Amino acid sequence: MTAQSADAGPTKTRPFASFEWLLAGRYLRSKRKEAVVSVIAGLSFLGITLGVATLIIVMAVMNGFRSELLTKILGINGHILVQPIDSKFDDYKEVSARLAALDGVKFAMPFVEGQAMISGPGADLGALFRGVHKSDLDQLPLVSGNILTGSLKGFDDSNGIAIGSRLARQLGVVVGDSVRVISPRGSITPMGMTPRVKAYHIVAIFQIGMSEYDGTIVFMPFEEAQLYFNKEGLATGIELYSNDPDSVGPLRISAEEAAQRPVYVSDWRQRNMTFFSALEVERNVMFLILTLIVLVAALNIISGMTMLVKDKGRDIAVLRTMGATRGAVMRIFVITGASIGTLGTLAGFVLGTVVCLNIEAIRQGISYITRTELFSPELYFLSKLPADMDPSETGFVVLMALALSFLATLYPAWRAAKLDPVEALRYE
């Protein structure tokens, strides 16, 4: 019985036994003669941390851009636009009532639109004028809920206008001041068409948070817009606001049928297709480029682990002669390399999350320190830097980094397991 037990060889330990974790932990700790290996391991950890954090931050900012822009665009412009074809839109009231009765439509807003120059003490600027009823304007919370100064009370009968905060600042006006509105299409006289010039006082200043809207859009009473732009009894179009902006396809067909007249119907996806497609392409390209940071960090793990295996050749040989299996040796170095990747990924996740939650404060702090404007509203449309972390997307980044880190350890660990103890100890 004793002879059989002796011939059976050393007893195999269970996978990932405590001694494997103990040795892996020792290999991770720095020693003076292993300084180069420790530096490479530290750089690998730092590279994965920064790569994961950068990916999370950039993806969150790109998501925030799309979400904020979508909210601003759909908060001002209708989800579906109905415009007349071949005839003047003089039956807009009847058409609007039929469209508002459709399932899935929150409300229908007829409007008069025109371009004109607005002149104030500070500048003369071009602006987009939209004539709307106050009842419809109240249903646009992005405008009615963001009035900085003034009020929309009595807007229909006020003979005044509501302008964006950026436009008001450029014109140098406040609530109560008067501005001149100049349109080249004025009255027809024997001498030809003369420009129309009329003064309006400012009753409200709003701030949507999107520079393009805050600096160009002017709301005026519906009937006043009809008179000013020579569209008495007419409307430019009707905008429909739906309960679900992502499902406007079937609603477009219903709107064409309910109009009961020749109309051109378009939805927000058609009107902004190029813009959002460009954002999506940019987002995907940024993801691919920044993934290379994590890949480079994973390659650093390979180089660091390879040097560690070469440096620990004598230790590996001793372990093998003491009865450690090839699998045990391989697992020791897998644990060592994977620990670097796992800790780096978790640190990157924490860093990325903290930055995303405080992105605007960080931007303002850097701008204050450097005395520069890092996020110009004129270039990026929005007045604040948004960040919207998608849990599924963040989880994918974390899992991808963990997978790359684990795969990077396999080859060096396999080389360690294949090491011949006799060759390793020959020159010792």
GICOR-V618040 format. One record per helix or strand of 2 or more residues. SS is the DSSP state (H for helix, E for strand). FROM is the first residue (numbers start at 1). LEN is the number of residues. If there is no record, write none. Layout:
<<SS FROM LEN> <SS FROM LEN>>
This chain:
<<H 2 6> <H 18 11> <H 32 45> <E 80 5> <H 92 9> <E 105 15> <E 124 9> <H 134 4> <H 141 4> <E 147 4> <H 155 3> <E 160 5> <H 165 7> <E 178 12> <E 192 15> <H 211 4> <E 217 5> <H 222 7> <E 237 6> <H 245 3> <H 249 11> <E 263 5> <H 268 4> <H 273 39> <H 313 9> <H 326 32> <H 359 12> <H 377 4> <H 391 27> <H 421 5>>
